[in-house]
């Protein structure tokens, strides 16, 4: 789990009021999460506006769908066509026009909300606030609680280089509690293995996500999207065609800007190296690489109708979600 071990002090303990995180002595809320921590987010979820954007699912439920068929709300009358159910004949329009007309209804629909949570090694990193993996787990729990409060079904896919956890969408609080258990007890929190192809892992998880996601699902992607390649982009494009997709991009301040000029020791818990941030060209290349990555993700979302929301490790997560999702709704 990467962190800065300073020759000059840089790795900072988060301010609870600033980071929107309560940290216990064992690091809960900072470098790991517990089931209790995620369950306690239920009350905060009432302030997260997870409303419908575009709904195209074929099940009965609480959201209006653009698909037409038998259902609760009358949509229109049209000319009778062979095969129409005669029980839906609009006799008033038929009598007035002299031509057979039938009623068309708009069905109420239910929505499946799927959490795609990245627990690959780059997510276990922070220099300020909490690990990206911690924030991803908290975001998934917050939005899952919000979803069940709207009557949605909650499922998801949690993955690392070595472990995939797939949860089929289900109704009620049990679905969130099941998700929370998988988030808090995923092997990635204690996995010390460093081998594994990050790109292949993300592609396989997207393939699985496409199998689980039915048209009309709301898909929430929680990741830093490290090593996102053309094949992964293709799967995201296919998902966005028939689903509502939110991309939560988690990043640390160090990834966008190097710390003040100096000599820093970097460690992943097993290996360490020295980083000299006094090189201006190095600082510029580092900043440009992050900007290019973020611009690429923004452009990807813009082209395919996905919603892009950056989430920094040192900023209050709940406020970020509240503000960002309100903009999405507008």
C-alpha positions as CSV (number, residue, x, y, z in Angstrom):
1,X,0.0,0.0,0.0
2,X,1.8,3.0,-1.3
3,X,2.6,6.0,0.9
4,X,5.2,8.7,1.3
5,X,7.8,8.1,4.0
6,X,9.2,11.6,4.3
7,X,12.7,12.7,4.5
8,X,10.7,16.0,4.5
9,X,7.3,15.6,6.1
10,X,4.5,15.4,3.5
11,X,2.1,12.5,4.4
12,X,-0.5,14.2,6.6
13,X,-3.2,13.0,8.9
14,X,-6.6,14.2,7.6
15,X,-8.6,16.8,9.4
16,X,-11.9,15.0,10.3
17,X,-14.0,18.1,9.4
18,X,-12.1,18.6,6.1
19,X,-11.9,15.0,4.9
20,X,-15.4,14.0,6.0
21,X,-14.0,10.9,7.6
22,X,-13.9,9.5,11.1
23,X,-10.8,7.6,11.7
24,X,-10.3,5.0,14.5
25,X,-7.1,3.8,16.0
26,X,-6.9,0.9,13.6
27,X,-7.1,3.2,10.5
28,X,-10.7,2.6,9.8
29,X,-11.8,5.3,7.4
30,X,-8.3,6.2,6.4
31,X,-6.5,3.1,5.0
32,X,-9.3,0.6,5.4
33,X,-13.0,0.4,6.0
34,X,-15.2,-1.7,8.3
35,X,-18.8,-2.8,7.9
36,X,-19.8,-0.5,10.8
37,X,-18.2,2.4,9.1
38,X,-20.1,1.8,5.8
39,X,-23.4,0.9,7.5
40,X,-23.3,4.2,9.4
41,X,-23.3,6.1,6.1
42,X,-27.0,5.3,5.7
43,X,-28.2,8.5,7.2
44,X,-25.8,10.6,5.1
45,X,-27.2,8.9,2.0
46,X,-30.5,10.8,2.4
47,X,-28.6,13.9,1.3
48,X,-27.2,12.3,-1.9
49,X,-29.5,13.0,-4.9
50,X,-29.3,9.7,-6.8
51,X,-32.3,10.4,-9.1
52,X,-33.2,8.9,-12.5
53,X,-31.5,10.2,-15.6
54,X,-32.6,7.9,-18.4
55,X,-34.5,4.8,-17.6
56,X,-34.9,1.9,-20.2
57,X,-35.3,-1.2,-18.1
58,X,-38.0,-3.8,-18.8
59,X,-39.1,-4.6,-15.3
60,X,-42.0,-3.2,-13.3
61,X,-41.2,-0.7,-10.6
62,X,-41.1,3.0,-9.8
63,X,-39.5,4.8,-12.8
64,X,-41.2,5.9,-16.0
65,X,-39.7,4.2,-19.1
66,X,-39.5,5.5,-22.7
67,X,-40.7,2.0,-23.7
68,X,-44.4,1.8,-24.3
69,X,-46.7,-1.1,-23.4
70,X,-49.4,-2.1,-20.9
71,X,-48.9,-0.3,-17.6
72,X,-50.1,2.4,-15.3
73,X,-50.1,5.6,-17.3
74,X,-51.9,6.3,-20.5
75,X,-49.6,7.5,-23.2
76,X,-51.7,8.0,-26.4
77,X,-54.2,6.6,-28.8
78,X,-53.2,5.3,-32.2
79,X,-54.7,3.4,-35.1
80,X,-55.5,-0.2,-34.4
81,X,-52.9,-2.7,-35.8
82,X,-53.2,-6.4,-36.3
83,X,-52.2,-8.2,-33.1
84,X,-53.2,-5.3,-30.7
85,X,-55.0,-6.4,-27.5
86,X,-58.7,-5.6,-28.0
87,X,-59.0,-5.0,-24.3
88,X,-57.1,-1.8,-24.9
89,X,-59.5,-0.5,-27.6
90,X,-60.2,3.3,-27.3
91,X,-63.9,3.2,-28.1
92,X,-64.5,6.9,-27.7
93,X,-61.8,7.8,-30.3
94,X,-63.0,4.9,-32.5
95,X,-66.6,6.2,-32.4
96,X,-65.5,9.8,-33.0
97,X,-63.2,9.1,-36.0
98,X,-64.9,6.0,-37.4
99,X,-61.6,4.2,-37.4
100,X,-60.5,1.6,-34.9
101,X,-58.1,3.1,-32.3
102,X,-56.2,1.4,-29.4
103,X,-54.8,2.9,-26.2
104,X,-51.0,2.8,-25.6
105,X,-49.7,2.9,-22.0
106,X,-46.4,3.9,-20.5
107,X,-45.3,1.3,-18.0
108,X,-43.7,2.1,-14.7
109,X,-40.2,0.7,-14.5
110,X,-37.7,-0.3,-11.9
111,X,-34.0,0.5,-12.0
112,X,-31.0,-1.7,-11.2
113,X,-28.1,0.2,-9.7
114,X,-24.7,-1.5,-10.2
115,X,-21.5,-0.5,-8.4
116,X,-18.2,-1.2,-10.2
117,X,-15.5,-0.8,-7.6
118,X,-11.8,-0.9,-8.4
119,X,-9.6,-2.4,-5.6
120,X,-6.4,-2.8,-7.8
121,X,-3.1,-1.8,-6.2
122,X,-3.0,1.8,-7.4
123,X,-6.2,2.5,-5.5
124,X,-4.4,1.8,-2.2
125,X,-2.7,5.1,-2.1
126,X,-3.0,8.6,-0.6
127,X,-0.8,11.3,0.6
128,X,-3.7,13.4,2.0
129,X,-7.1,12.4,3.2
130,X,-8.0,8.7,2.8
131,X,-6.9,6.0,0.4
132,X,-8.6,6.1,-2.9
133,X,-9.9,2.5,-2.2
134,X,-11.5,3.8,1.0
135,X,-13.3,6.6,-0.7
136,X,-14.4,4.3,-3.5
137,X,-15.9,1.9,-0.9
138,X,-17.6,4.8,0.9
139,X,-19.0,6.2,-2.3
140,X,-20.4,2.8,-3.3
141,X,-22.0,2.4,0.1
142,X,-23.4,5.9,0.1
143,X,-24.9,5.6,-3.3
144,X,-26.2,2.1,-2.6
145,X,-28.1,3.4,0.5
146,X,-29.4,6.2,-1.6
147,X,-30.6,3.8,-4.3
148,X,-32.6,1.5,-2.0
149,X,-34.2,4.6,-0.5
150,X,-35.5,5.3,-4.0
151,X,-36.7,1.7,-4.4
152,X,-34.0,0.6,-6.7
153,X,-32.3,-2.8,-6.8
154,X,-28.6,-2.8,-5.9
155,X,-25.8,-5.0,-7.2
156,X,-22.3,-4.6,-8.3
157,X,-18.8,-6.0,-9.1
158,X,-15.8,-5.5,-6.9
159,X,-12.5,-6.5,-8.3
160,X,-8.7,-6.5,-7.8
161,X,-5.9,-8.2,-9.7
162,X,-6.6,-11.5,-8.0
163,X,-10.3,-11.5,-6.8
164,X,-13.7,-10.7,-8.4
165,X,-16.9,-10.4,-6.4
166,X,-20.1,-10.3,-8.4
167,X,-23.4,-9.3,-6.8
168,X,-26.6,-9.7,-8.7
169,X,-29.1,-6.7,-8.3
170,X,-31.5,-7.3,-5.4
171,X,-34.1,-5.2,-3.6
172,X,-34.0,-3.9,0.0
173,X,-31.5,-3.2,2.7
174,X,-30.1,-6.7,2.5
175,X,-28.7,-5.9,-0.9
176,X,-26.7,-3.0,0.5
177,X,-25.6,-5.0,3.6
178,X,-24.4,-7.7,1.3
179,X,-22.5,-5.2,-0.8
180,X,-21.0,-3.6,2.3
181,X,-19.8,-7.0,3.6
182,X,-18.0,-7.6,0.3
183,X,-16.5,-4.1,0.2
184,X,-15.2,-4.3,3.8
185,X,-13.9,-7.9,3.7
186,X,-12.5,-8.0,0.2
187,X,-9.1,-9.8,0.1
188,X,-7.4,-6.7,-1.5
189,X,-7.3,-5.0,1.9
190,X,-4.7,-7.5,3.1
191,X,-3.3,-8.8,-0.2
192,X,0.4,-8.3,-0.4
193,X,0.8,-9.8,-3.9
194,X,2.2,-7.3,-6.4
195,X,1.9,-9.4,-9.6
196,X,-1.1,-9.1,-11.8
197,X,-2.0,-7.4,-15.1
198,X,-4.0,-4.3,-14.2
199,X,-5.3,-3.8,-17.7
200,X,-6.5,-7.4,-18.2
201,X,-8.2,-7.3,-14.8
202,X,-10.2,-4.1,-15.6
203,X,-11.2,-5.5,-19.0
204,X,-12.4,-8.8,-17.5
205,X,-14.4,-6.9,-14.9
206,X,-16.0,-4.8,-17.6
207,X,-16.9,-7.9,-19.6
208,X,-18.6,-9.3,-16.5
209,X,-20.3,-6.0,-15.9
210,X,-21.8,-6.0,-19.4
211,X,-23.2,-9.5,-18.7
212,X,-24.9,-8.4,-15.4
213,X,-26.1,-5.0,-16.6
214,X,-29.5,-5.1,-18.2
215,X,-30.6,-2.1,-20.5
216,X,-31.7,0.8,-18.3
217,X,-29.4,0.1,-15.4
218,X,-27.6,2.9,-13.6
219,X,-23.9,2.0,-13.5
220,X,-21.5,3.8,-11.1
221,X,-17.8,3.3,-11.8
222,X,-15.5,3.9,-8.8
223,X,-11.9,3.9,-9.9
224,X,-8.8,5.9,-10.8
225,X,-9.0,4.3,-14.3
226,X,-5.3,3.5,-14.2
227,X,-4.2,1.7,-17.4
228,X,-7.5,2.3,-19.2
229,X,-6.9,1.2,-22.8
230,X,-8.8,1.1,-26.1
231,X,-10.4,-2.3,-25.3
232,X,-11.7,-1.1,-22.0
233,X,-13.0,2.1,-23.6
234,X,-14.9,-0.1,-26.1
235,X,-16.6,-2.0,-23.3
236,X,-17.5,1.3,-21.6
237,X,-18.9,2.6,-24.8
238,X,-21.2,-0.4,-25.1
239,X,-22.4,0.0,-21.6
240,X,-23.2,3.6,-22.1
241,X,-25.3,2.9,-25.1
242,X,-28.1,1.3,-23.1
243,X,-27.4,2.4,-19.5
244,X,-26.9,5.5,-17.4
245,X,-23.2,5.6,-16.5
246,X,-21.6,7.7,-13.8
247,X,-17.8,7.8,-13.7
248,X,-16.3,8.7,-10.2
249,X,-12.6,9.5,-10.8
250,X,-10.6,9.1,-7.6
251,X,-7.3,10.9,-7.4
252,X,-4.7,12.1,-4.9
253,X,-3.2,15.6,-4.9
254,X,0.3,14.1,-5.5
255,X,-0.9,12.6,-8.8
256,X,-1.7,16.0,-10.2
257,X,1.2,18.0,-8.6
258,X,4.5,16.9,-7.1
259,X,5.2,18.1,-3.5
260,X,7.5,21.1,-2.9
261,X,11.1,20.7,-4.1
262,X,13.0,18.3,-2.0
263,X,14.1,14.6,-1.5
264,X,11.3,12.2,-0.6
265,X,11.4,8.5,0.2
266,X,8.5,6.5,-1.5
267,X,7.4,3.1,-0.3
268,X,4.8,0.5,-1.1
269,X,5.4,-1.3,2.1
270,X,8.0,-3.7,0.6
271,X,10.2,-1.5,-1.6
272,X,11.3,2.1,-1.4
273,X,13.0,4.6,-3.6
274,X,14.0,8.3,-3.4
275,X,12.2,10.9,-5.4
276,X,13.9,14.3,-6.2
277,X,11.2,16.8,-7.0
278,X,13.6,19.6,-7.7
279,X,13.8,18.8,-11.4
280,X,11.5,21.3,-13.2
281,X,11.1,19.2,-16.3
282,X,10.1,16.2,-14.1
283,X,7.5,18.3,-12.4
284,X,6.1,19.6,-15.7
285,X,5.9,16.1,-17.2
286,X,4.2,14.7,-14.1
287,X,1.6,17.5,-14.2
288,X,1.0,17.1,-17.9
289,X,0.5,13.3,-17.6
290,X,-2.2,13.7,-15.0
291,X,-3.9,16.5,-17.0
292,X,-3.9,14.4,-20.1
293,X,-5.4,11.4,-18.2
294,X,-8.2,13.5,-16.7
295,X,-8.9,15.3,-20.1
296,X,-9.1,11.9,-21.8
297,X,-11.7,10.7,-19.2
298,X,-13.7,13.9,-19.6
299,X,-13.7,13.6,-23.3
300,X,-14.7,9.9,-23.2
301,X,-17.7,10.7,-21.0
302,X,-18.7,13.6,-23.1
303,X,-18.6,11.5,-26.3
304,X,-20.7,8.7,-24.9
305,X,-23.1,10.5,-22.6
306,X,-21.6,9.4,-19.3
307,X,-21.3,11.7,-16.3
308,X,-17.8,12.5,-15.1
309,X,-17.2,13.4,-11.5
310,X,-13.6,13.9,-10.1
311,X,-13.2,12.9,-6.4
312,X,-10.0,14.1,-4.6
313,X,-8.8,12.2,-1.6
314,X,-8.4,15.3,0.5
315,X,-11.9,16.7,-0.2
316,X,-15.1,15.9,1.6
317,X,-16.6,13.0,-0.3
318,X,-20.3,13.6,0.6
319,X,-20.1,17.2,-0.5
320,X,-18.4,16.2,-3.7
321,X,-21.2,13.7,-4.5
322,X,-24.0,16.1,-3.4
323,X,-22.7,18.9,-5.6
324,X,-21.8,16.8,-8.6
325,X,-25.0,14.7,-8.7
326,X,-27.1,17.8,-8.4
327,X,-25.4,19.2,-11.5
328,X,-26.0,15.9,-13.2
329,X,-29.7,16.1,-12.4
330,X,-30.0,19.6,-13.8
